[in-house]
Amino acid sequence: MTFSVIIPTFKRIDLLTMCLAELSPDMQKLDADDYEVIVTDDSDEDEARLLVEGFFPWARWIKGPGTGPASNRNHGVQAATGEWIVFTDDDCLPTVGWLAAYKHGILNTDGRYEVYEGKTISDRPQRRYDEEAPVNLTGGHLWSCNFAIKKAFFERMGGFDERFPFAAMEDVDFQYRVAKLTDCLFLPDALIMHPWRRINARAWLRKQYHSRVYFYRKHRAEFGVRYRFNMVKSFAMTAIQGAFKLVRFAFRGWKFYLAHCLLRFSLIFA
C-alpha cells in the first residue's frame, strides 16, 4: 500500500514550510518508501521549488497548471504513483501519525471503502465572526484538506470539477458526487490542524456567489422544487443563528455577517 500526498500551493511559502515539516517519515511513522509528497505549485516564482529542493528533498515539486486549486489538485494526481491519494492544503498542519492513521484505517477495514475522511480541528476557539476554518469533527464534509481516496476511483470520477469560476465549492461538489457513488469512512485519528484565517468579506462574497450559482445550476435537476425552499430556509437560519453568533463575538466581523446574509438571500433567486 502506497500513498501520494498532494499539496496544492500558491505563494504561501511560510505556511508550506510548516506543513512540509510535519510530513517527514519520522513524524508520520511510515517508511519513506510507503509514501510520496507532491507539491504542485501554481505560482510563477521559484520560492516553493527552492524550498522543496533545498530543505525537503524527500518531497517532489512540480509546476502547476496555474488555473486554480481544482485543476492543481487534479494535476498533482496525474503525477502521483501511489495507490492511494491523500489531499491536504499548504496552510494545514498534519499531526504525528496522520498518514499512519489512514494506513491503519484502510487495513482494519480490509480496504473495502474507496474514500476515507480524516478529522480537522482548529488551533483555538473562534474569536471573530469573520474567521474561517474547515473544522470537521464527526465527518460528512470531505473537505479537500484531509481525505484519502483510491487513485483509480478518483480518476473514474473525473477528479475535481475545474469549471468552478473561483476557488470555492469545488470540494462540496466533489463530496456531493462521491456520496452518490459510495460510502466514506470517517477516521478521527487521521488528524489535521487548520488555523483560523481572517476573511475579506467582499472578496469572499464574490467568489462564493458565482461558485455557488454554478454548483446549484449544475445540480438543480436533482434538487427539483426543494431548491428555493432550502435557500429560504438557509437564509433564515444564517440571519438568526448568525446574529446570536455575532453578539457572542461582540460584533467583531460584522461586515462578514452582512455578506453572509446577502449571499444566502441572493441565492434564493439564482
ZADO-1210 file (C-alpha; in nm, 4 decimals, padded with zeros to 6 digits):
<atoms>
<atom x="00.0000" y="00.0000" z="00.0000" code="MET" pos="1"/>
<atom x="00.1470" y="00.3324" z="-00.1086" code="THR" pos="2"/>
<atom x="00.0252" y="00.6884" z="-00.0614" code="PHE" pos="3"/>
<atom x="00.0701" y="01.0045" z="-00.2626" code="SER" pos="4"/>
<atom x="00.0145" y="01.3213" z="-00.0598" code="VAL" pos="5"/>
<atom x="-00.0969" y="01.6083" z="-00.2830" code="ILE" pos="6"/>
<atom x="-00.0375" y="01.9659" z="-00.1631" code="ILE" pos="7"/>
<atom x="-00.1542" y="02.2435" z="-00.3971" code="PRO" pos="8"/>
<atom x="00.0180" y="02.5724" z="-00.3201" code="THR" pos="9"/>
<atom x="00.0259" y="02.9330" z="-00.4372" code="PHE" pos="10"/>
<atom x="00.2630" y="03.1902" z="-00.2878" code="LYS" pos="11"/>
<atom x="00.2362" y="03.0793" z="00.0765" code="ARG" pos="12"/>
<atom x="00.5932" y="02.9786" z="00.1499" code="ILE" pos="13"/>
<atom x="00.5837" y="03.0250" z="00.5281" code="ASP" pos="14"/>
<atom x="00.2711" y="02.8105" z="00.5603" code="LEU" pos="15"/>
<atom x="00.4010" y="02.5491" z="00.3164" code="LEU" pos="16"/>
<atom x="00.7231" y="02.5224" z="00.5182" code="THR" pos="17"/>
<atom x="00.5320" y="02.4395" z="00.8366" code="MET" pos="18"/>
<atom x="00.3130" y="02.1897" z="00.6545" code="CYS" pos="19"/>
<atom x="00.6057" y="02.0029" z="00.4993" code="LEU" pos="20"/>
<atom x="00.7916" y="01.9941" z="00.8305" code="ALA" pos="21"/>
<atom x="00.5124" y="01.7733" z="00.9678" code="GLU" pos="22"/>
<atom x="00.5280" y="01.5246" z="00.6799" code="LEU" pos="23"/>
<atom x="00.8754" y="01.3763" z="00.7245" code="SER" pos="24"/>
<atom x="00.8887" y="00.9964" z="00.7686" code="PRO" pos="25"/>
<atom x="00.9736" y="01.0181" z="01.1390" code="ASP" pos="26"/>
<atom x="00.6720" y="01.2421" z="01.2048" code="MET" pos="27"/>
<atom x="00.4333" y="01.0293" z="01.0027" code="GLN" pos="28"/>
<atom x="00.5522" y="00.6953" z="01.1441" code="LYS" pos="29"/>
<atom x="00.5783" y="00.5421" z="00.7990" code="LEU" pos="30"/>
<atom x="00.8737" y="00.4223" z="00.5958" code="ASP" pos="31"/>
<atom x="00.9811" y="00.6687" z="00.3302" code="ALA" pos="32"/>
<atom x="00.9056" y="00.4070" z="00.0643" code="ASP" pos="33"/>
<atom x="00.5403" y="00.3924" z="00.1723" code="ASP" pos="34"/>
<atom x="00.4513" y="00.7427" z="00.0576" code="TYR" pos="35"/>
<atom x="00.5473" y="01.0390" z="-00.1556" code="GLU" pos="36"/>
<atom x="00.4714" y="01.4079" z="-00.1106" code="VAL" pos="37"/>
<atom x="00.3940" y="01.6122" z="-00.4213" code="ILE" pos="38"/>
<atom x="00.3873" y="01.9917" z="-00.4011" code="VAL" pos="39"/>
<atom x="00.2087" y="02.1235" z="-00.7073" code="THR" pos="40"/>
<atom x="00.2815" y="02.4935" z="-00.7400" code="ASP" pos="41"/>
<atom x="00.0507" y="02.7358" z="-00.9234" code="ASP" pos="42"/>
<atom x="00.2796" y="03.0377" z="-00.8854" code="SER" pos="43"/>
<atom x="00.5253" y="03.1742" z="-01.1416" code="ASP" pos="44"/>
<atom x="00.8002" y="03.2125" z="-00.8825" code="GLU" pos="45"/>
<atom x="01.0809" y="02.9799" z="-00.7725" code="ASP" pos="46"/>
<atom x="01.0357" y="03.0053" z="-00.3961" code="GLU" pos="47"/>
<atom x="00.8390" y="02.6844" z="-00.3486" code="ALA" pos="48"/>
<atom x="01.0693" y="02.4854" z="-00.5767" code="ARG" pos="49"/>
<atom x="01.3807" y="02.6117" z="-00.3960" code="LEU" pos="50"/>
<atom x="01.2192" y="02.5378" z="-00.0594" code="LEU" pos="51"/>
<atom x="01.1354" y="02.1789" z="-00.1506" code="VAL" pos="52"/>
<atom x="01.4667" y="02.1050" z="-00.3223" code="GLU" pos="53"/>
<atom x="01.6753" y="02.2710" z="-00.0517" code="GLY" pos="54"/>
<atom x="01.5038" y="02.1672" z="00.2705" code="PHE" pos="55"/>
<atom x="01.2632" y="01.8820" z="00.1939" code="PHE" pos="56"/>
<atom x="01.4424" y="01.6610" z="-00.0606" code="PRO" pos="57"/>
<atom x="01.2107" y="01.3684" z="00.0176" code="TRP" pos="58"/>
<atom x="00.9233" y="01.5711" z="-00.1361" code="ALA" pos="59"/>
<atom x="00.8703" y="01.6437" z="-00.5059" code="ARG" pos="60"/>
<atom x="00.7938" y="01.9842" z="-00.6577" code="TRP" pos="61"/>
<atom x="00.6007" y="02.0092" z="-00.9838" code="ILE" pos="62"/>
<atom x="00.4807" y="02.3112" z="-01.1794" code="LYS" pos="63"/>
<atom x="00.1052" y="02.3531" z="-01.1545" code="GLY" pos="64"/>
<atom x="-00.1279" y="02.4488" z="-01.4395" code="PRO" pos="65"/>
<atom x="-00.1935" y="02.7947" z="-01.2918" code="GLY" pos="66"/>
<atom x="-00.5712" y="02.7761" z="-01.3222" code="THR" pos="67"/>
<atom x="-00.6850" y="02.7331" z="-00.9611" code="GLY" pos="68"/>
<atom x="-00.6889" y="02.4700" z="-00.6841" code="PRO" pos="69"/>
<atom x="-00.9279" y="02.2247" z="-00.8534" code="ALA" pos="70"/>
<atom x="-00.7073" y="02.1823" z="-01.1590" code="SER" pos="71"/>
<atom x="-00.3960" y="02.1982" z="-00.9397" code="ASN" pos="72"/>
<atom x="-00.5162" y="01.9019" z="-00.7341" code="ARG" pos="73"/>
<atom x="-00.6046" y="01.7080" z="-01.0475" code="ASN" pos="74"/>
<atom x="-00.2608" y="01.7910" z="-01.1858" code="HIS" pos="75"/>
<atom x="-00.0961" y="01.6531" z="-00.8718" code="GLY" pos="76"/>
<atom x="-00.2909" y="01.3278" z="-00.9026" code="VAL" pos="77"/>
<atom x="-00.1736" y="01.2878" z="-01.2614" code="GLN" pos="78"/>
<atom x="00.1849" y="01.2932" z="-01.1365" code="ALA" pos="79"/>
<atom x="00.1177" y="01.0570" z="-00.8437" code="ALA" pos="80"/>
<atom x="00.2459" y="00.6998" z="-00.8295" code="THR" pos="81"/>
<atom x="00.0665" y="00.5837" z="-00.5135" code="GLY" pos="82"/>
<atom x="-00.2332" y="00.3527" z="-00.4973" code="GLU" pos="83"/>
<atom x="-00.3991" y="00.5985" z="-00.2587" code="TRP" pos="84"/>
<atom x="-00.4203" y="00.9765" z="-00.2954" code="ILE" pos="85"/>
<atom x="-00.4232" y="01.1836" z="00.0252" code="VAL" pos="86"/>
<atom x="-00.5139" y="01.5506" z="-00.0015" code="PHE" pos="87"/>
<atom x="-00.4144" y="01.8330" z="00.2275" code="THR" pos="88"/>
<atom x="-00.3552" y="02.2077" z="00.1858" code="ASP" pos="89"/>
<atom x="-00.0460" y="02.4197" z="00.2317" code="ASP" pos="90"/>
<atom x="-00.1942" y="02.6014" z="00.5341" code="ASP" pos="91"/>
<atom x="-00.2638" y="02.2781" z="00.7252" code="CYS" pos="92"/>
<atom x="-00.0548" y="02.1031" z="00.9896" code="LEU" pos="93"/>
<atom x="-00.0774" y="01.7227" z="00.9769" code="PRO" pos="94"/>
<atom x="-00.0345" y="01.5714" z="01.3223" code="THR" pos="95"/>
<atom x="00.2104" y="01.2970" z="01.4146" code="VAL" pos="96"/>
<atom x="00.0973" y="00.9693" z="01.2612" code="GLY" pos="97"/>
<atom x="-00.1590" y="01.1281" z="01.0266" code="TRP" pos="98"/>
<atom x="-00.0687" y="00.9028" z="00.7340" code="LEU" pos="99"/>
<atom x="-00.0207" y="00.6020" z="00.9614" code="ALA" pos="100"/>
<atom x="-00.3794" y="00.6513" z="01.0798" code="ALA" pos="101"/>
<atom x="-00.5006" y="00.6306" z="00.7216" code="TYR" pos="102"/>
<atom x="-00.2944" y="00.3178" z="00.6646" code="LYS" pos="103"/>
<atom x="-00.4287" y="00.1509" z="00.9787" code="HIS" pos="104"/>
<atom x="-00.7850" y="00.2527" z="00.8955" code="GLY" pos="105"/>
<atom x="-00.7596" y="00.1037" z="00.5480" code="ILE" pos="106"/>
<atom x="-00.6012" y="-00.2174" z="00.6752" code="LEU" pos="107"/>
<atom x="-00.8507" y="-00.2557" z="00.9608" code="ASN" pos="108"/>
<atom x="-01.1399" y="-00.2384" z="00.7140" code="THR" pos="109"/>
<atom x="-00.9684" y="-00.4561" z="00.4521" code="ASP" pos="110"/>
<atom x="-00.9766" y="-00.1593" z="00.2179" code="GLY" pos="111"/>
<atom x="-01.3457" y="-00.2071" z="00.1453" code="ARG" pos="112"/>
<atom x="-01.4032" y="00.1688" z="00.1295" code="TYR" pos="113"/>
<atom x="-01.2750" y="00.3737" z="-00.1598" code="GLU" pos="114"/>
<atom x="-01.2761" y="00.7017" z="00.0347" code="VAL" pos="115"/>
<atom x="-01.1622" y="00.7729" z="00.3916" code="TYR" pos="116"/>
<atom x="-01.2128" y="01.1059" z="00.5652" code="GLU" pos="117"/>
<atom x="-00.9911" y="01.2497" z="00.8378" code="GLY" pos="118"/>
<atom x="-01.0673" y="01.4786" z="01.1304" code="LYS" pos="119"/>
<atom x="-00.9860" y="01.8506" z="01.1040" code="THR" pos="120"/>
<atom x="-00.9607" y="02.0756" z="01.4074" code="ILE" pos="121"/>
<atom x="-00.8682" y="02.4404" z="01.4591" code="SER" pos="122"/>
<atom x="-00.5800" y="02.5800" z="01.6608" code="ASP" pos="123"/>
<atom x="-00.8006" y="02.7703" z="01.9091" code="ARG" pos="124"/>
<atom x="-01.1614" y="02.8778" z="01.9684" code="PRO" pos="125"/>
<atom x="-01.3087" y="03.1156" z="01.7126" code="GLN" pos="126"/>
<atom x="-01.2757" y="03.4807" z="01.8200" code="ARG" pos="127"/>
<atom x="-01.4485" y="03.6729" z="01.5404" code="ARG" pos="128"/>
<atom x="-01.7369" y="03.6194" z="01.3018" code="TYR" pos="129"/>
<atom x="-01.5079" y="03.6800" z="01.0038" code="ASP" pos="130"/>
<atom x="-01.2754" y="03.3887" z="01.0735" code="GLU" pos="131"/>
<atom x="-01.2997" y="03.0570" z="00.8930" code="GLU" pos="132"/>
<atom x="-01.1505" y="02.7112" z="00.9250" code="ALA" pos="133"/>
<atom x="-01.2790" y="02.3873" z="00.7674" code="PRO" pos="134"/>
<atom x="-01.3461" y="02.2184" z="01.1011" code="VAL" pos="135"/>
<atom x="-01.4687" y="01.8602" z="01.0627" code="ASN" pos="136"/>
<atom x="-01.5115" y="01.6803" z="01.3942" code="LEU" pos="137"/>
<atom x="-01.7514" y="01.3994" z="01.3042" code="THR" pos="138"/>
<atom x="-01.7245" y="01.3510" z="00.9277" code="GLY" pos="139"/>
<atom x="-01.9625" y="01.4070" z="00.6417" code="GLY" pos="140"/>
<atom x="-01.7850" y="01.7051" z="00.4831" code="HIS" pos="141"/>
<atom x="-01.4936" y="01.5558" z="00.2871" code="LEU" pos="142"/>
<atom x="-01.3059" y="01.8846" z="00.2949" code="TRP" pos="143"/>
<atom x="-01.0213" y="01.8803" z="00.0452" code="SER" pos="144"/>
<atom x="-00.7661" y="01.9458" z="00.3204" code="CYS" pos="145"/>
<atom x="-00.7975" y="01.5974" z="00.4698" code="ASN" pos="146"/>
<atom x="-00.9155" y="01.2864" z="00.2910" code="PHE" pos="147"/>
<atom x="-00.7773" y="00.9760" z="00.1213" code="ALA" pos="148"/>
<atom x="-00.9163" y="00.8201" z="-00.1954" code="ILE" pos="149"/>
<atom x="-00.8159" y="00.5349" z="-00.4218" code="LYS" pos="150"/>
<atom x="-00.6436" y="00.6834" z="-00.7224" code="LYS" pos="151"/>
<atom x="-00.8385" y="00.4603" z="-00.9610" code="ALA" pos="152"/>
<atom x="-01.1707" y="00.5734" z="-00.8106" code="PHE" pos="153"/>
<atom x="-01.0661" y="00.9388" z="-00.8236" code="PHE" pos="154"/>
<atom x="-00.9851" y="00.9024" z="-01.1915" code="GLU" pos="155"/>
<atom x="-01.3138" y="00.7256" z="-01.2653" code="ARG" pos="156"/>
<atom x="-01.4946" y="01.0191" z="-01.1055" code="MET" pos="157"/>
<atom x="-01.3106" y="01.2653" z="-01.3261" code="GLY" pos="158"/>
<atom x="-01.1442" y="01.4393" z="-01.0342" code="GLY" pos="159"/>
<atom x="-01.2395" y="01.7877" z="-00.9154" code="PHE" pos="160"/>
<atom x="-01.4578" y="01.9937" z="-01.1467" code="ASP" pos="161"/>
<atom x="-01.2235" y="02.2538" z="-01.2973" code="GLU" pos="162"/>
<atom x="-01.5112" y="02.4643" z="-01.4326" code="ARG" pos="163"/>
<atom x="-01.5826" y="02.6337" z="-01.0989" code="PHE" pos="164"/>
<atom x="-01.5157" y="03.0037" z="-01.1581" code="PRO" pos="165"/>
<atom x="-01.3414" y="03.0606" z="-00.8237" code="PHE" pos="166"/>
<atom x="-01.1644" y="02.8627" z="-00.5519" code="ALA" pos="167"/>
<atom x="-01.4868" y="02.7794" z="-00.3702" code="ALA" pos="168"/>
<atom x="-01.7385" y="02.4932" z="-00.3652" code="MET" pos="169"/>
<atom x="-01.5294" y="02.2552" z="-00.5751" code="GLU" pos="170"/>
<atom x="-01.4788" y="02.0301" z="-00.2722" code="ASP" pos="171"/>
<atom x="-01.8508" y="02.0487" z="-00.1850" code="VAL" pos="172"/>
<atom x="-01.9273" y="01.9407" z="-00.5396" code="ASP" pos="173"/>
<atom x="-01.6753" y="01.6571" z="-00.5132" code="PHE" pos="174"/>
<atom x="-01.8292" y="01.5321" z="-00.1870" code="GLN" pos="175"/>
<atom x="-02.1768" y="01.5519" z="-00.3409" code="TYR" pos="176"/>
<atom x="-02.0688" y="01.3329" z="-00.6322" code="ARG" pos="177"/>
<atom x="-01.8834" y="01.0861" z="-00.4097" code="VAL" pos="178"/>
<atom x="-02.1869" y="01.0427" z="-00.1825" code="ALA" pos="179"/>
<atom x="-02.3953" y="00.9312" z="-00.4788" code="LYS" pos="180"/>
<atom x="-02.1484" y="00.6542" z="-00.5645" code="LEU" pos="181"/>
<atom x="-02.0025" y="00.5143" z="-00.2436" code="THR" pos="182"/>
<atom x="-01.9816" y="00.5348" z="00.1341" code="ASP" pos="183"/>
<atom x="-01.6999" y="00.7199" z="00.3069" code="CYS" pos="184"/>
<atom x="-01.5484" y="00.6114" z="00.6410" code="LEU" pos="185"/>
<atom x="-01.4509" y="00.8733" z="00.8991" code="PHE" pos="186"/>
<atom x="-01.1137" y="00.8182" z="01.0717" code="LEU" pos="187"/>
<atom x="-01.0817" y="01.0523" z="01.3729" code="PRO" pos="188"/>
<atom x="-00.7166" y="00.9557" z="01.4281" code="ASP" pos="189"/>
<atom x="-00.6227" y="01.0921" z="01.0845" code="ALA" pos="190"/>
<atom x="-00.5962" y="01.4362" z="01.2384" code="LEU" pos="191"/>
<atom x="-00.5054" y="01.7693" z="01.0799" code="ILE" pos="192"/>
<atom x="-00.4975" y="02.1126" z="01.2378" code="MET" pos="193"/>
<atom x="-00.6135" y="02.4110" z="01.0310" code="HIS" pos="194"/>
<atom x="-00.5607" y="02.7547" z="01.1911" code="PRO" pos="195"/>
<atom x="-00.8352" y="03.0158" z="01.1764" code="TRP" pos="196"/>
<atom x="-00.7977" y="03.2650" z="00.8896" code="ARG" pos="197"/>
<atom x="-00.9498" y="03.6134" z="00.8574" code="ARG" pos="198"/>
<atom x="-01.1926" y="03.6613" z="00.5687" code="ILE" pos="199"/>
<atom x="-01.2131" y="03.9544" z="00.3301" code="ASN" pos="200"/>
<atom x="-01.5919" y="03.9884" z="00.3157" code="ALA" pos="201"/>
<atom x="-01.6121" y="04.1488" z="-00.0282" code="ARG" pos="202"/>
<atom x="-01.3777" y="03.9015" z="-00.1991" code="ALA" pos="203"/>
<atom x="-01.5455" y="03.6090" z="-00.0205" code="TRP" pos="204"/>
<atom x="-01.8925" y="03.7202" z="-00.1316" code="LEU" pos="205"/>
<atom x="-01.7898" y="03.7495" z="-00.4949" code="ARG" pos="206"/>
<atom x="-01.6265" y="03.4083" z="-00.5238" code="LYS" pos="207"/>
<atom x="-01.8880" y="03.2300" z="-00.3130" code="GLN" pos="208"/>
<atom x="-02.1802" y="03.3726" z="-00.5090" code="TYR" pos="209"/>
<atom x="-02.0507" y="03.2776" z="-00.8528" code="HIS" pos="210"/>
<atom x="-01.9246" y="02.9352" z="-00.7423" code="SER" pos="211"/>
<atom x="-02.2494" y="02.8514" z="-00.5617" code="ARG" pos="212"/>
<atom x="-02.4596" y="02.9628" z="-00.8579" code="VAL" pos="213"/>
<atom x="-02.2553" y="02.7284" z="-01.0767" code="TYR" pos="214"/>
<atom x="-02.2968" y="02.4438" z="-00.8248" code="PHE" pos="215"/>
<atom x="-02.6726" y="02.4845" z="-00.7872" code="TYR" pos="216"/>
<atom x="-02.7318" y="02.5182" z="-01.1600" code="ARG" pos="217"/>
<atom x="-02.5176" y="02.2124" z="-01.2224" code="LYS" pos="218"/>
<atom x="-02.7273" y="02.0011" z="-00.9832" code="HIS" pos="219"/>
<atom x="-03.0607" y="02.1846" z="-00.9999" code="ARG" pos="220"/>
<atom x="-03.2394" y="01.8989" z="-01.1758" code="ALA" pos="221"/>
<atom x="-03.1618" y="01.6789" z="-00.8747" code="GLU" pos="222"/>
<atom x="-03.2700" y="01.9419" z="-00.6214" code="PHE" pos="223"/>
<atom x="-03.6011" y="01.9989" z="-00.8010" code="GLY" pos="224"/>
<atom x="-03.8705" y="02.2002" z="-00.6247" code="VAL" pos="225"/>
<atom x="-03.6783" y="02.1793" z="-00.2974" code="ARG" pos="226"/>
<atom x="-03.4238" y="02.4316" z="-00.4205" code="TYR" pos="227"/>
<atom x="-03.5968" y="02.7607" z="-00.3364" code="ARG" pos="228"/>
<atom x="-03.7427" y="02.6274" z="-00.0123" code="PHE" pos="229"/>
<atom x="-03.3966" y="02.5182" z="00.1010" code="ASN" pos="230"/>
<atom x="-03.2482" y="02.8537" z="00.0036" code="MET" pos="231"/>
<atom x="-03.5139" y="03.0438" z="00.2017" code="VAL" pos="232"/>
<atom x="-03.4546" y="02.8156" z="00.4998" code="LYS" pos="233"/>
<atom x="-03.0784" y="02.8626" z="00.4693" code="SER" pos="234"/>
<atom x="-03.1142" y="03.2410" z="00.4596" code="PHE" pos="235"/>
<atom x="-03.3377" y="03.2445" z="00.7676" code="ALA" pos="236"/>
<atom x="-03.1033" y="03.0195" z="00.9663" code="MET" pos="237"/>
<atom x="-02.7988" y="03.2258" z="00.8673" code="THR" pos="238"/>
<atom x="-02.9672" y="03.5533" z="00.9654" code="ALA" pos="239"/>
<atom x="-03.0975" y="03.4287" z="01.3023" code="ILE" pos="240"/>
<atom x="-02.8212" y="03.1976" z="01.4167" code="GLN" pos="241"/>
<atom x="-02.5563" y="03.4317" z="01.2772" code="GLY" pos="242"/>
<atom x="-02.6993" y="03.7219" z="01.4758" code="ALA" pos="243"/>
<atom x="-02.6599" y="03.5313" z="01.8036" code="PHE" pos="244"/>
<atom x="-02.3095" y="03.4334" z="01.6999" code="LYS" pos="245"/>
<atom x="-02.2238" y="03.7927" z="01.6109" code="LEU" pos="246"/>
<atom x="-02.3385" y="03.9128" z="01.9530" code="VAL" pos="247"/>
<atom x="-02.1218" y="03.6462" z="02.1153" code="ARG" pos="248"/>
<atom x="-01.8225" y="03.7881" z="01.9277" code="PHE" pos="249"/>
<atom x="-01.9109" y="04.1447" z="02.0372" code="ALA" pos="250"/>
<atom x="-01.9847" y="04.2350" z="01.6735" code="PHE" pos="251"/>
<atom x="-01.6280" y="04.1636" z="01.5639" code="ARG" pos="252"/>
<atom x="-01.6586" y="04.0718" z="01.1970" code="GLY" pos="253"/>
<atom x="-01.9997" y="04.2305" z="01.1374" code="TRP" pos="254"/>
<atom x="-01.9208" y="04.3042" z="00.7706" code="LYS" pos="255"/>
<atom x="-01.8859" y="03.9339" z="00.7069" code="PHE" pos="256"/>
<atom x="-02.2182" y="03.8679" z="00.8787" code="TYR" pos="257"/>
<atom x="-02.3863" y="04.1078" z="00.6353" code="LEU" pos="258"/>
<atom x="-02.2049" y="03.9459" z="00.3416" code="ALA" pos="259"/>
<atom x="-02.3109" y="03.6028" z="00.4650" code="HIS" pos="260"/>
<atom x="-02.6768" y="03.7060" z="00.4837" code="CYS" pos="261"/>
<atom x="-02.6611" y="03.8795" z="00.1451" code="LEU" pos="262"/>
<atom x="-02.5169" y="03.5674" z="-00.0140" code="LEU" pos="263"/>
<atom x="-02.7922" y="03.3439" z="00.1246" code="ARG" pos="264"/>
<atom x="-03.0645" y="03.5889" z="00.0197" code="PHE" pos="265"/>
<atom x="-02.9291" y="03.6340" z="-00.3333" code="SER" pos="266"/>
<atom x="-02.9126" y="03.2583" z="-00.3906" code="LEU" pos="267"/>
<atom x="-03.2904" y="03.2336" z="-00.3483" code="ILE" pos="268"/>
<atom x="-03.3234" y="03.3994" z="-00.6896" code="PHE" pos="269"/>
<atom x="-03.0183" y="03.2451" z="-00.8601" code="ALA" pos="270"/>
</atoms>
